[in-house]
Amino acid sequence: MPRKIKVKKREKVVLTFEDESQIRYTPFTNRTYEFVERMIENILSKKGVKTDCIFIGSPNKVDLYMFISGLIEIYHYSNIHIIDDTYFYEDDTDFDLPEDNN
């Protein structure tokens, strides 16, 4: 029978990882790692900061979850190539724009 864990309410919690405890090798590791690295390094460089140690915190869980979900959302759309192929429809009157559309 599983042991019941007593829930302890804390104002703040720090999650840490042991050195090199998150190393993994999957077909996507290089792409996802490099994407997150670029995003974090971009944030740091915009603030003029250079460091080897990063702690991410937020005043509440929602902000942290939104930050991480934002990275995931941006990653999902980072490999989309938009091509202007409207010339394919030049002769199709269904795709004509109204005269006053500027």
C-alpha positions, -999 to 999 in steps of 0.1 A, spaced: 0 0 0 15 34 -10 26 56 18 5 88 22 26 119 19 18 147 43 12 179 22 32 208 35 20 243 25 50 265 17 51 301 6 80 294 -18 97 263 -31 130 260 -49 134 231 -74 170 222 -82 187 196 -103 219 178 -95 247 186 -119 242 167 -152 211 150 -139 189 161 -168 211 148 -196 190 128 -221 194 117 -257 163 116 -279 158 124 -315 147 159 -305 171 167 -277 195 188 -298 167 209 -314 148 215 -283 178 222 -261 192 246 -286 159 264 -289 155 269 -251 192 279 -249 187 306 -275 156 318 -258 172 321 -224 204 335 -237 184 361 -257 166 372 -225 199 374 -206 217 394 -234 188 419 -236 193 426 -199 231 427 -204 237 396 -182 262 368 -187 262 339 -163 266 301 -160 241 297 -132 204 306 -136 175 304 -112 140 311 -126 114 322 -101 81 339 -102 57 354 -76 32 326 -84 29 293 -102 8 307 -130 35 331 -142 61 302 -142 37 279 -160 29 306 -186 66 313 -192 73 276 -198 41 271 -219 51 301 -239 85 286 -247 67 254 -258 42 273 -279 69 294 -296 89 262 -303 59 245 -320 56 275 -344 93 281 -348 97 258 -378 68 271 -399 77 284 -434 52 309 -448 53 312 -486 34 338 -506 17 317 -532 -11 342 -540 0 343 -576 -16 309 -580 -49 326 -576 -44 357 -598 -70 346 -624 -95 333 -599 -122 360 -593 -133 344 -560 -100 357 -545 -103 393 -558 -101 419 -531 -126 447 -530 -114 480 -545 -114 499 -512 -92 472 -494 -59 489 -489 
